[in-house]
């Protein structure tokens, strides 16, 4: 009759059972792990949302209490049968025929082949007689090739316990927050009881678990007629001293309490260190594939530095809560390799938008763009570090009205050197420098430095570009400062370890000019006018640093470097809310100082050596707008005495439409009649005009030395030069 049933069901024959090593090798955890550059845990990444499975656990890592509970619950004669417990089969058949119960007789070996062989998986309606027979046959085969220890180990790692928890490792962690080696009798009994009904109600599980515990207690060595509770001993881990004499009631009460606590809520597995969630998203995207379960991936991050930067950010943001500052980000770069050593995208403690990645979110950079402006002016020979610039009220015409830059402290310093103007972060001298350089050239320099978010044309940003009027990311800004540290050489950021960026980098600015700017940024005397001599910008060793605050008070920055590292910090509000009473040294700077000091703890940085193309001179001013000092110049541009001429003796300048003016052509007037006059005041011998670097047409030059220019559509740069060719004044004009 049984043979006829098997033939009519047409059940496919089971495939050959895998070996134990093959099953163990195929075990795939549901997580992948990111490690830091030294192999320390950094971040856990869930890659399988269907199941929760942790790394394989060997029997030597398992509490003996779990083995005893498993055998007591599922297979009491496991060590004495050969895959099928015929006594249990006979008893089950009798009970089923008599109607007294509907229990099964599956041994652990039979259950394991059901887990390993797809054709033997238990359907919702239960296995057919044919499947049961095949299961028994395959279990006997398994016992001939696998040891009992291997069967137990594989079973406990493959079986589902509750919900998404698969395997003893995930069950112990998810329900009891323990490693399987630490399970006690009550916990092991609950886990064994779950095998009969993984999603049963806590009360049902507790009742079954109590039964398991009672069975273990009744089989404890020392009682007449009882054998060992486990084939490998370990009964001391199951029944503590005093338990046998007091009976099962104390254990059952403990089980009921524990079942209510652990099974009444969804299981939760502690993921371990979660130090770099924002970096992880970017890392996986650049990896080009989804990490495999159980895979450990090495990153360039340093876990210790990552933790330090994150804690420094959160600690300072808590202090700034009263000033309406909620968000921040930190990134640390290795100057030589370009590897990201720390990447903190947000504060999980203070931010109301912790998923926003502050390292890659475009924000207004404030004065942090000034070093690149002055570097361009020095490189073009328009200025030196000693050149005097006037910090006085300035009003410039724009299409939307007058632009009047102000310093942070709302005052003016008069005549200052470029060194002081940059070090003290004065705004008006920066705008005057932009007038010399030109918006187009400065914008192109910023794009060459990798600030790719500046996508609009120069007219869109206008004069505000000198003071950070275009959005950049913290990572791109930090890498631009890294170019300063590397002598003007821009190299890509490295996300993946052992990856080699293409090429040797791009020389964006001259090494000599970059060194001069770095020297100014590291000069505490130069920044004393605004920041004082003792501020969060001071570090254990040499470091160049610059702060910046956006005009709308939504962003505050501190970016700086040593010869070895670059650290960039942003604080603000991802929501767009303005901060209150935040300055260059109260916002991002303390965080920057903490991280930079940690990087220099063992080896304080020293100033880079004077490179070729830079000369050092002793200078003095007449009148003495600044004290006599040592100054650095591009070779051939040095001077010893810098004289400010009286107003009547000052160089000629352009009189005419203001810098940045927008001129409109009148369609009703012939083009040949539409001309704009520019004069040089005071007029001097040898003056010359240039338009976009080229001499004007001779017909435009007038006998009185003025220029009568016929405008046409476009953007133009008009410059006035002295007899020796040096630049005296410049105008940027747009014609529409």
C-alpha positions as CSV (number, residue, x, y, z in Angstrom):
1,X,0.0,0.0,0.0
2,X,2.8,2.4,0.9
3,X,4.6,1.5,-2.3
4,X,1.5,2.3,-4.4
5,X,1.2,5.7,-2.7
6,X,4.7,6.5,-3.5
7,X,4.3,5.8,-7.1
8,X,1.0,7.7,-7.5
9,X,2.5,10.8,-5.9
10,X,5.3,11.1,-8.5
11,X,7.6,12.7,-5.9
12,X,11.0,13.8,-7.4
13,X,14.0,11.9,-6.0
14,X,16.1,13.9,-3.5
15,X,19.5,15.0,-4.8
16,X,22.6,13.8,-3.2
17,X,23.1,15.3,0.3
18,X,25.9,17.8,0.6
19,X,28.9,17.2,2.9
20,X,29.2,19.0,6.2
21,X,32.1,21.2,5.0
22,X,30.0,22.2,2.0
23,X,27.0,23.2,4.2
24,X,29.3,25.2,6.5
25,X,31.0,26.9,3.6
26,X,27.6,27.8,2.1
27,X,26.3,29.4,5.3
28,X,25.7,33.1,4.4
29,X,25.1,35.7,7.1
30,X,22.5,38.4,6.4
31,X,25.1,41.1,7.2
32,X,28.3,42.4,5.6
33,X,30.8,44.3,7.7
34,X,32.9,47.3,6.9
35,X,36.3,47.4,8.6
36,X,38.6,50.3,9.1
37,X,42.1,50.5,7.6
38,X,43.5,48.4,10.6
39,X,40.8,45.8,10.5
40,X,38.7,47.2,13.4
41,X,34.8,47.0,13.1
42,X,33.4,50.1,11.7
43,X,29.8,49.5,10.3
44,X,27.4,46.6,9.9
45,X,25.4,46.5,6.7
46,X,22.2,44.5,6.3
47,X,22.3,42.8,2.9
48,X,19.5,40.3,3.2
49,X,16.1,41.7,4.4
50,X,14.3,38.3,4.3
51,X,16.2,36.6,7.2
52,X,18.5,37.5,10.0
53,X,21.4,35.1,10.1
54,X,24.7,35.6,11.9
55,X,28.1,33.9,11.4
56,X,28.3,30.1,11.9
57,X,28.7,28.8,15.5
58,X,30.6,25.6,16.3
59,X,29.6,23.3,19.1
60,X,32.6,24.4,21.1
61,X,31.2,27.9,21.1
62,X,27.8,26.7,22.3
63,X,26.5,26.6,25.9
64,X,26.0,22.9,27.0
65,X,22.6,24.0,28.3
66,X,21.4,24.5,24.7
67,X,22.5,21.0,23.6
68,X,20.7,19.5,26.6
69,X,17.5,21.5,26.0
70,X,17.5,20.6,22.3
71,X,17.9,16.9,22.9
72,X,15.3,16.9,25.7
73,X,12.8,18.7,23.4
74,X,13.4,17.2,20.0
75,X,15.3,14.0,20.1
76,X,15.9,12.2,23.4
77,X,17.5,9.1,21.8
78,X,19.7,11.1,19.4
79,X,22.9,9.4,20.4
80,X,21.3,5.9,20.2
81,X,19.5,5.9,16.8
82,X,20.9,5.8,13.3
83,X,18.8,8.6,11.8
84,X,15.4,7.2,12.6
85,X,14.0,6.6,16.0
86,X,11.8,3.6,15.3
87,X,10.4,3.5,18.9
88,X,9.2,7.1,18.4
89,X,7.8,6.3,15.0
90,X,5.8,3.3,16.4
91,X,4.5,5.4,19.3
92,X,3.5,8.3,17.0
93,X,1.7,5.9,14.6
94,X,-0.2,4.4,17.6
95,X,-1.1,7.8,19.0
96,X,-2.2,9.1,15.6
97,X,-4.4,6.0,14.9
98,X,-5.9,6.1,18.4
99,X,-6.6,9.8,18.1
100,X,-4.9,10.6,21.4
101,X,-2.4,13.0,19.7
102,X,-1.0,14.1,16.4
103,X,2.7,14.1,17.3
104,X,5.4,13.4,14.9
105,X,8.6,11.3,15.2
106,X,11.2,13.4,13.3
107,X,14.7,13.0,14.7
108,X,17.2,15.9,14.4
109,X,18.8,14.0,11.5
110,X,15.4,13.9,9.7
111,X,14.7,17.6,10.4
112,X,18.2,18.5,9.1
113,X,17.7,16.7,5.8
114,X,14.4,18.5,5.5
115,X,16.3,21.8,5.9
116,X,19.1,20.8,3.4
117,X,17.1,19.1,0.6
118,X,14.5,21.4,-1.1
119,X,12.3,18.5,-2.1
120,X,11.9,17.5,1.5
121,X,11.0,21.0,2.9
122,X,7.9,20.8,5.0
123,X,4.9,22.4,3.1
124,X,2.2,24.2,5.0
125,X,-0.1,21.2,4.8
126,X,2.5,18.8,6.1
127,X,4.6,16.2,4.4
128,X,3.1,13.4,2.5
129,X,3.8,9.8,3.3
130,X,6.1,9.6,0.4
131,X,8.1,12.6,1.5
132,X,8.2,11.2,5.1
133,X,9.7,8.0,3.8
134,X,12.3,9.8,1.7
135,X,13.1,11.9,4.7
136,X,13.7,8.8,6.8
137,X,15.8,7.2,4.1
138,X,18.0,10.4,3.6
139,X,18.4,10.7,7.4
140,X,19.9,7.2,7.5
141,X,22.3,8.1,4.7
142,X,23.3,11.3,6.5
143,X,24.1,9.4,9.7
144,X,26.5,7.2,7.7
145,X,28.6,10.1,6.4
146,X,28.2,12.8,9.1
147,X,29.1,12.6,12.8
148,X,26.5,13.3,15.5
149,X,28.4,16.5,16.4
150,X,28.3,17.7,12.8
151,X,24.5,17.0,12.6
152,X,23.8,19.0,15.8
153,X,26.1,21.8,14.7
154,X,24.5,22.1,11.3
155,X,21.0,21.8,12.6
156,X,21.4,24.6,15.2
157,X,22.9,26.9,12.5
158,X,20.2,26.2,9.9
159,X,16.9,26.0,11.9
160,X,14.5,28.9,12.2
161,X,13.7,30.0,15.8
162,X,11.3,32.9,15.6
163,X,10.3,35.5,13.0
164,X,13.3,36.3,10.9
165,X,15.8,34.7,13.3
166,X,17.6,31.8,11.6
167,X,20.2,29.9,13.5
168,X,21.2,29.8,17.1
169,X,23.6,32.8,16.8
170,X,20.8,35.1,15.6
171,X,18.3,33.7,18.1
172,X,20.6,34.1,21.1
173,X,21.5,37.6,20.1
174,X,18.0,38.7,19.0
175,X,16.1,37.4,22.0
176,X,18.6,37.5,24.9
177,X,21.4,39.8,23.6
178,X,23.9,37.1,24.3
179,X,26.5,35.0,22.5
180,X,25.3,31.4,22.3
181,X,28.1,30.3,24.7
182,X,26.4,32.3,27.5
183,X,22.9,30.8,27.3
184,X,21.5,29.5,30.7
185,X,19.0,26.8,31.3
186,X,15.9,29.0,31.1
187,X,17.0,30.7,27.9
188,X,18.0,27.4,26.3
189,X,14.7,25.9,27.2
190,X,12.8,28.7,25.6
191,X,14.8,28.4,22.4
192,X,14.2,24.7,22.3
193,X,10.5,25.2,22.8
194,X,10.4,27.7,19.9
195,X,11.4,24.9,17.5
196,X,7.9,23.4,17.8
197,X,6.2,26.7,17.2
198,X,8.5,29.5,16.2
199,X,5.8,32.2,16.3
200,X,3.6,30.8,19.2
201,X,2.3,33.1,21.9
202,X,4.7,33.8,24.8
203,X,2.5,31.8,27.2
204,X,2.4,28.7,25.0
205,X,6.2,28.9,24.5
206,X,6.7,29.3,28.3
207,X,4.6,26.2,29.0
208,X,6.5,24.1,26.6
209,X,9.9,25.5,27.8
210,X,8.9,24.6,31.4
211,X,8.3,21.1,30.2
212,X,11.8,21.0,28.6
213,X,13.3,22.2,31.8
214,X,11.5,19.6,33.9
215,X,12.7,16.9,31.6
216,X,16.3,18.1,32.0
217,X,16.0,18.2,35.7
218,X,14.5,14.7,35.9
219,X,17.5,13.4,33.8
220,X,20.2,15.1,35.9
221,X,23.0,12.7,36.9
222,X,22.8,11.5,40.5
223,X,19.2,10.4,40.3
224,X,18.6,6.6,40.1
225,X,18.2,5.3,36.6
226,X,19.1,8.5,34.8
227,X,21.8,8.9,32.2
228,X,23.7,12.0,31.3
229,X,21.7,15.0,30.1
230,X,24.2,15.6,27.2
231,X,26.4,13.3,25.2
232,X,29.3,15.6,26.1
233,X,28.4,16.2,29.7
234,X,28.1,19.8,30.8
235,X,25.1,19.2,33.1
236,X,26.5,21.8,35.6
237,X,25.6,24.5,33.1
238,X,22.0,23.3,33.1
239,X,21.0,22.8,36.7
240,X,22.7,25.1,39.2
241,X,23.4,24.1,42.8
242,X,20.2,23.9,44.7
243,X,17.9,23.6,41.7
244,X,17.3,19.8,42.0
245,X,16.3,19.9,45.6
246,X,13.9,22.8,45.1
247,X,12.1,21.2,42.1
248,X,11.2,22.7,38.8
249,X,9.0,25.5,40.1
250,X,11.7,28.2,40.4
251,X,13.0,27.5,36.9
252,X,9.4,27.6,35.4
253,X,8.7,30.9,37.1
254,X,11.9,32.3,35.7
255,X,11.0,30.9,32.2
256,X,7.5,32.6,32.3
257,X,9.0,36.0,33.2
258,X,11.7,35.7,30.6
259,X,9.2,34.6,27.9
260,X,7.0,37.6,28.6
261,X,10.0,40.0,28.4
262,X,11.6,38.6,25.3
263,X,8.8,37.3,23.1
264,X,6.4,40.1,23.6
265,X,8.4,42.5,21.4
266,X,10.1,42.2,18.1
267,X,13.6,40.7,18.4
268,X,16.5,43.1,18.2
269,X,20.1,42.3,17.3
270,X,22.8,44.7,18.4
271,X,24.5,45.6,15.1
272,X,27.7,46.5,16.9
273,X,29.7,49.6,15.9
274,X,27.7,51.9,13.6
275,X,30.3,54.6,13.2
276,X,30.0,55.7,9.5
277,X,26.5,55.3,8.1
278,X,26.8,58.2,5.6
279,X,30.2,57.0,4.4
280,X,28.9,53.5,4.0
281,X,26.2,54.6,1.5
282,X,28.8,56.4,-0.6
283,X,31.4,53.5,-0.2
284,X,28.9,50.9,-1.5
285,X,27.8,53.1,-4.4
286,X,31.5,53.5,-5.5
287,X,32.1,49.8,-4.9
288,X,29.8,49.1,-7.8
289,X,28.1,46.1,-6.3
290,X,26.1,45.0,-3.3
291,X,28.3,43.5,-0.6
292,X,27.8,39.8,-0.1
293,X,26.4,38.3,3.1
294,X,29.3,37.5,5.5
295,X,31.7,39.7,3.5
296,X,34.2,42.0,5.4
297,X,35.2,45.0,3.4
298,X,38.2,47.2,4.3
299,X,37.7,50.9,4.1
300,X,40.3,53.7,4.3
301,X,38.7,55.1,7.4
302,X,40.4,55.0,10.8
303,X,37.8,53.8,13.4
304,X,39.6,55.6,16.3
305,X,39.7,58.9,14.4
306,X,36.1,58.4,13.1
307,X,34.9,57.9,16.7
308,X,36.9,60.9,18.0
309,X,35.5,63.2,15.2
310,X,31.9,62.0,15.8
311,X,32.2,62.6,19.6
312,X,33.8,66.0,19.2
313,X,31.0,67.0,16.8
314,X,28.2,65.8,19.0
315,X,29.7,67.3,22.2
316,X,30.1,70.7,20.6
317,X,26.7,70.7,19.0
318,X,25.1,70.0,22.4
319,X,26.9,73.1,23.7
320,X,25.6,75.2,20.7
321,X,21.9,74.1,21.1
322,X,21.1,77.5,22.7
323,X,22.4,79.2,19.6
324,X,20.1,77.3,17.2
325,X,22.8,75.0,15.8
326,X,21.6,71.4,15.1
327,X,23.8,69.9,12.4
328,X,27.4,69.4,11.5
329,X,29.8,67.3,9.5
330,X,33.5,66.4,9.6
331,X,35.9,65.0,7.0
332,X,39.6,64.2,7.3
333,X,41.8,63.5,4.3
334,X,45.3,62.1,4.0
335,X,47.1,64.7,1.9
336,X,49.5,62.3,0.2
337,X,47.1,59.4,-0.7
338,X,43.8,61.3,-0.8
339,X,42.2,58.6,1.4
340,X,39.3,59.6,3.6
341,X,40.4,58.9,7.2
342,X,37.2,60.2,8.9
343,X,33.7,60.9,7.5
344,X,31.0,62.1,9.8
345,X,27.9,63.1,7.8
346,X,25.7,64.2,10.7
347,X,25.0,64.1,14.4
348,X,22.6,61.3,15.4
349,X,22.2,63.0,18.8
350,X,21.3,66.6,17.9
351,X,20.1,66.6,14.3
352,X,16.5,66.6,13.3
353,X,17.6,65.4,9.8
354,X,20.2,62.8,10.6
355,X,19.9,61.2,7.2
356,X,21.1,64.3,5.4
357,X,24.8,63.9,4.6
358,X,26.5,67.2,5.6
359,X,29.8,66.1,3.9
360,X,28.1,66.1,0.4
361,X,25.3,68.7,0.8
362,X,26.0,71.9,-1.0
363,X,26.2,74.9,1.3
364,X,27.4,78.5,1.2
365,X,31.1,78.5,2.2
366,X,31.5,82.1,3.4
367,X,35.1,83.4,3.6
368,X,36.7,80.0,3.0
369,X,37.1,80.8,-0.7
370,X,39.3,83.8,0.0
371,X,42.7,81.9,0.1
372,X,42.1,80.8,-3.5
373,X,41.3,84.4,-4.6
374,X,44.4,85.9,-3.1
375,X,46.4,82.9,-4.4
376,X,45.3,83.7,-7.9
377,X,46.1,87.4,-7.5
378,X,49.6,86.6,-6.2
379,X,50.2,84.1,-8.9
380,X,49.2,86.6,-11.6
381,X,51.5,89.2,-10.2
382,X,48.6,91.5,-9.3
383,X,49.4,91.4,-5.6
384,X,52.0,90.2,-3.1
385,X,51.6,89.2,0.5
386,X,52.9,92.7,1.4
387,X,50.7,94.7,-1.0
388,X,48.5,97.3,0.8
389,X,44.7,97.0,0.3
390,X,42.2,99.5,1.5
391,X,39.6,98.3,4.0
392,X,37.2,101.2,3.8
393,X,33.5,101.6,2.8
394,X,32.8,100.3,-0.8
395,X,29.7,100.6,-2.9
396,X,29.5,98.8,-6.2
397,X,26.7,99.0,-8.8
398,X,24.9,95.8,-9.7
399,X,21.8,95.1,-11.8
400,X,19.8,94.8,-8.5
401,X,21.2,97.8,-6.7
402,X,24.4,98.7,-4.9
403,X,26.6,96.0,-3.3
404,X,28.2,97.2,-0.1
405,X,30.4,94.5,1.6
406,X,30.9,94.7,5.4
407,X,33.4,93.0,7.7
408,X,32.1,90.6,10.4
409,X,32.8,93.2,13.1
410,X,31.1,96.0,11.2
411,X,34.1,98.2,11.2
412,X,37.0,99.1,8.8
413,X,40.7,98.8,9.4
414,X,42.0,101.3,6.9
415,X,45.1,100.2,4.9
416,X,46.2,96.7,5.6
417,X,48.5,94.2,3.8
418,X,47.3,91.2,1.9
419,X,48.7,89.0,4.7
420,X,46.5,90.8,7.3
421,X,43.5,91.0,4.9
422,X,43.5,87.2,4.4
423,X,44.6,86.2,7.9
424,X,42.0,88.4,9.6
425,X,39.4,87.6,6.9
426,X,38.5,91.1,6.0
427,X,35.7,91.3,3.4
428,X,36.2,94.7,1.7
429,X,39.9,93.9,0.6
430,X,38.7,90.6,-0.7
431,X,36.1,92.3,-2.9
432,X,38.7,94.8,-4.1
433,X,41.0,91.9,-5.0
434,X,38.2,90.3,-7.0
435,X,37.9,93.6,-8.9
436,X,41.6,93.1,-9.9
437,X,41.3,89.4,-10.7
438,X,37.9,89.4,-12.4
439,X,35.0,87.2,-11.6
440,X,35.4,84.9,-14.6
441,X,39.0,84.1,-13.8
442,X,38.3,83.5,-10.1
443,X,35.3,81.3,-10.9
444,X,37.4,79.2,-13.3
445,X,40.0,78.8,-10.6
446,X,37.4,77.5,-8.2
447,X,36.1,75.0,-10.7
448,X,39.7,73.9,-11.5
449,X,40.0,73.2,-7.8
450,X,37.1,70.7,-8.0
451,X,34.3,72.9,-6.7
452,X,32.0,71.5,-9.3
453,X,28.8,72.7,-7.7
454,X,29.6,76.3,-8.9
455,X,27.7,75.7,-12.2
456,X,26.3,79.2,-12.9
457,X,28.1,81.9,-14.9
458,X,30.0,84.7,-13.2
459,X,27.2,87.2,-13.6
460,X,25.0,85.0,-11.4
461,X,27.4,85.1,-8.5
462,X,28.8,88.6,-9.0
463,X,31.0,90.3,-6.3
464,X,29.5,87.9,-3.7
465,X,31.7,85.1,-5.0
466,X,34.7,86.6,-3.1
467,X,32.8,86.1,0.1
468,X,31.4,82.6,-0.6
469,X,28.3,83.4,-2.6
470,X,28.1,80.0,-4.4
471,X,27.4,76.6,-2.8
472,X,30.1,74.0,-2.4
473,X,30.3,70.7,-0.5
474,X,32.5,70.1,2.5
475,X,34.3,67.2,0.8
476,X,35.2,69.3,-2.3
477,X,36.2,72.3,-0.2
478,X,38.4,70.1,2.0
479,X,40.0,68.6,-1.1
480,X,40.7,72.1,-2.5
481,X,42.5,73.0,0.7
482,X,44.4,69.7,0.4
483,X,45.6,71.1,-3.0
484,X,47.0,74.0,-1.1
485,X,48.8,71.7,1.3
486,X,50.2,69.7,-1.7
487,X,51.7,72.8,-3.4
488,X,48.8,73.5,-5.7
489,X,48.4,69.9,-6.9
490,X,44.8,68.7,-7.0
491,X,44.3,65.0,-6.7
492,X,41.1,63.0,-6.4
493,X,39.7,61.8,-3.1
494,X,40.2,58.0,-2.6
495,X,37.1,56.1,-1.3
496,X,38.3,52.6,-1.8
497,X,41.6,51.3,-0.2
498,X,44.4,50.2,-2.5
499,X,42.8,52.1,-5.4
500,X,45.2,54.3,-7.3
501,X,43.8,57.5,-8.8
502,X,44.4,58.0,-12.5
503,X,47.4,60.2,-13.2
504,X,49.5,62.2,-10.8
505,X,47.1,65.0,-10.2
506,X,46.5,68.4,-11.8
507,X,48.6,71.4,-11.1
508,X,45.9,74.0,-10.4
509,X,48.1,76.7,-9.0
510,X,51.9,77.3,-8.7
511,X,53.7,75.7,-5.9
512,X,55.3,79.0,-4.8
513,X,51.9,80.8,-4.6
514,X,50.3,77.9,-2.8
515,X,53.1,78.0,-0.2
516,X,52.7,81.7,0.4
517,X,49.0,81.3,1.0
518,X,49.6,78.4,3.4
519,X,52.2,80.5,5.2
520,X,49.6,83.3,5.7
521,X,46.9,80.9,6.9
522,X,49.3,79.5,9.5
523,X,50.3,83.0,10.7
524,X,48.6,83.7,14.1
525,X,49.8,87.3,14.0
526,X,48.1,87.9,10.7
527,X,44.8,86.7,12.1
528,X,45.1,88.4,15.5
529,X,43.2,91.5,14.3
530,X,40.0,89.5,14.1
531,X,40.6,86.3,16.1
532,X,43.2,87.3,18.8
533,X,46.4,85.4,19.6
534,X,44.7,82.6,21.5
535,X,41.8,81.0,19.7
536,X,40.5,77.6,18.6
537,X,42.6,78.1,15.5
538,X,45.8,77.4,17.4
539,X,47.0,73.8,17.4
540,X,49.9,71.8,18.8
541,X,52.0,72.1,15.7
542,X,52.0,74.1,12.4
543,X,48.6,74.3,10.6
544,X,47.1,76.6,8.1
545,X,43.4,77.3,8.7
546,X,40.5,79.4,7.5
547,X,37.0,80.0,8.9
548,X,33.9,81.1,7.1
549,X,30.3,82.1,7.9
550,X,27.6,82.5,5.3
551,X,25.9,85.9,5.2
552,X,22.5,84.4,6.1
553,X,24.1,82.7,9.2
554,X,23.1,79.2,8.0
555,X,26.6,77.8,7.6
556,X,29.8,78.0,9.5
557,X,33.1,76.4,8.4
558,X,36.6,75.7,9.6
559,X,39.0,74.1,7.1
560,X,42.7,73.7,7.6
561,X,45.7,71.5,7.0
562,X,49.1,70.3,8.1
563,X,51.6,68.9,5.6
564,X,50.1,65.5,6.3
565,X,46.4,66.0,6.9
566,X,43.4,68.2,5.9
567,X,40.5,68.6,8.3
568,X,37.2,70.2,7.2
569,X,34.3,71.0,9.5
570,X,30.8,72.4,8.9
571,X,28.1,73.3,11.4
572,X,24.7,74.8,10.6
573,X,21.2,73.7,10.0
574,X,20.1,71.3,7.3
575,X,16.6,72.8,7.7
576,X,17.8,76.2,6.6
577,X,17.1,77.9,9.9
578,X,19.7,80.6,10.8
579,X,22.1,80.2,13.7
580,X,22.3,82.8,16.5
581,X,25.5,84.5,17.6
582,X,27.9,82.2,15.8
583,X,31.4,83.4,14.8
584,X,34.3,81.9,13.0
585,X,35.8,80.7,16.2
586,X,32.7,79.7,18.2
587,X,31.1,77.4,15.6
588,X,33.2,74.9,13.7
589,X,36.6,75.9,14.9
590,X,36.6,74.1,18.3
591,X,35.7,70.8,16.6
592,X,38.5,71.4,14.0
593,X,41.0,72.1,16.8
594,X,40.1,68.9,18.7
595,X,40.5,66.7,15.6
596,X,43.7,68.4,14.4
597,X,45.3,68.2,17.8
598,X,44.5,64.5,18.0
599,X,46.2,64.0,14.6
600,X,49.3,65.9,15.9
601,X,49.3,64.3,19.4
602,X,52.4,62.1,18.8
603,X,54.1,64.2,16.1
604,X,53.4,68.0,16.0
605,X,53.6,69.3,12.4
606,X,56.4,71.6,11.4
607,X,56.2,74.3,8.7
608,X,57.1,73.2,5.2
609,X,60.4,74.3,3.9
610,X,60.7,77.4,1.7
611,X,60.2,76.1,-1.9
612,X,62.0,77.2,-5.0
613,X,60.5,80.4,-6.4
614,X,59.9,82.0,-3.1
615,X,62.2,84.6,-1.5
616,X,62.1,86.1,2.0
617,X,62.7,89.8,2.6
618,X,62.5,92.2,5.5
619,X,59.9,94.9,4.7
620,X,58.7,98.2,6.2
621,X,55.9,100.5,5.3
622,X,55.9,104.3,4.8
623,X,53.7,105.4,6.5
624,X,53.9,102.5,9.0
625,X,50.5,100.9,8.5
626,X,52.0,97.7,9.9
627,X,55.2,96.9,11.8
628,X,58.5,95.9,10.1
629,X,58.6,92.2,9.5
630,X,59.9,89.3,7.4
631,X,57.7,88.7,4.3
632,X,57.7,86.2,1.5
633,X,57.4,87.0,-2.2
634,X,57.4,85.2,-5.5
635,X,61.0,85.3,-6.8
636,X,61.6,88.7,-8.5
637,X,58.7,90.5,-6.9
638,X,60.2,91.2,-3.5
639,X,60.7,94.7,-2.1
640,X,62.0,96.3,1.1
641,X,60.1,99.5,1.3
642,X,56.4,99.8,0.6
643,X,55.3,103.4,0.2
644,X,51.7,104.6,0.2
645,X,51.5,107.7,-1.8
646,X,49.4,110.7,-0.7
647,X,46.0,110.8,-2.3
648,X,47.1,113.4,-4.9
649,X,50.1,111.2,-5.8
650,X,48.3,107.9,-6.1
651,X,48.2,106.0,-9.4
652,X,45.7,106.8,-12.0
653,X,42.3,105.1,-11.9
654,X,39.4,104.6,-14.3
655,X,36.5,107.1,-14.3
656,X,33.4,106.0,-16.0
657,X,30.7,103.4,-15.6
658,X,31.2,101.6,-12.3
659,X,32.8,98.2,-11.9
660,X,30.1,95.5,-12.6
661,X,27.8,97.9,-14.5
662,X,25.3,96.4,-16.9
663,X,25.0,98.5,-20.1
664,X,21.9,98.3,-22.3
665,X,22.0,98.9,-26.1
666,X,19.2,101.2,-27.4
667,X,17.6,99.6,-30.5
668,X,16.4,103.0,-31.7
669,X,20.0,104.5,-32.0
670,X,22.4,103.3,-34.7
671,X,25.1,101.1,-33.3
672,X,27.8,103.4,-34.6
673,X,26.4,106.3,-32.4
674,X,26.3,104.3,-29.2
675,X,29.6,104.8,-27.4
676,X,30.8,104.9,-23.8
677,X,33.6,107.2,-22.6
678,X,36.2,106.1,-20.0
679,X,38.9,108.5,-18.6
680,X,42.1,108.0,-16.6
681,X,42.3,110.3,-13.6
682,X,44.8,111.7,-13.0
683,X,46.1,111.6,-16.6
684,X,49.7,110.6,-16.8
685,X,52.3,109.9,-19.5
686,X,52.4,106.4,-20.9
687,X,49.0,105.1,-19.7
688,X,47.4,102.5,-21.9
689,X,44.0,100.8,-22.2
690,X,43.2,97.1,-22.8
691,X,40.0,95.3,-23.4
692,X,40.0,91.6,-22.4
693,X,43.8,91.8,-22.5
694,X,44.1,93.3,-26.0
695,X,44.8,96.9,-27.1
696,X,41.7,98.9,-28.3
697,X,41.2,100.0,-31.9
698,X,43.2,103.2,-32.6
699,X,40.0,105.0,-33.6
700,X,38.7,104.6,-30.1
701,X,41.6,106.5,-28.5
702,X,40.9,110.2,-28.1
703,X,43.4,113.1,-28.1
704,X,42.8,113.7,-24.3
705,X,43.8,110.1,-23.5
706,X,40.2,109.0,-22.9
707,X,38.7,105.9,-24.5
708,X,35.5,106.1,-26.5
709,X,34.3,102.5,-26.6
710,X,31.5,101.2,-28.9
711,X,29.9,98.5,-26.8
712,X,28.4,95.3,-28.1
713,X,26.7,92.3,-26.4
714,X,28.8,90.3,-24.0
715,X,31.0,90.5,-20.9
716,X,34.2,92.6,-21.0
717,X,37.1,93.5,-18.8
718,X,38.6,96.9,-19.2
719,X,42.0,97.6,-17.7
720,X,44.2,100.7,-17.3
721,X,48.0,100.1,-17.3
722,X,51.0,102.2,-16.3
723,X,53.9,102.9,-18.7
724,X,55.7,99.8,-17.4
725,X,52.7,97.6,-18.1
726,X,51.6,97.2,-14.5
727,X,47.9,97.1,-13.7
728,X,46.4,100.3,-12.2
729,X,42.7,99.7,-12.3
730,X,40.0,97.4,-13.8
731,X,36.3,97.4,-14.7
732,X,34.1,94.4,-15.5
733,X,31.2,95.3,-17.7
734,X,28.2,93.5,-19.2
735,X,26.4,94.7,-22.3
736,X,22.8,93.6,-23.0
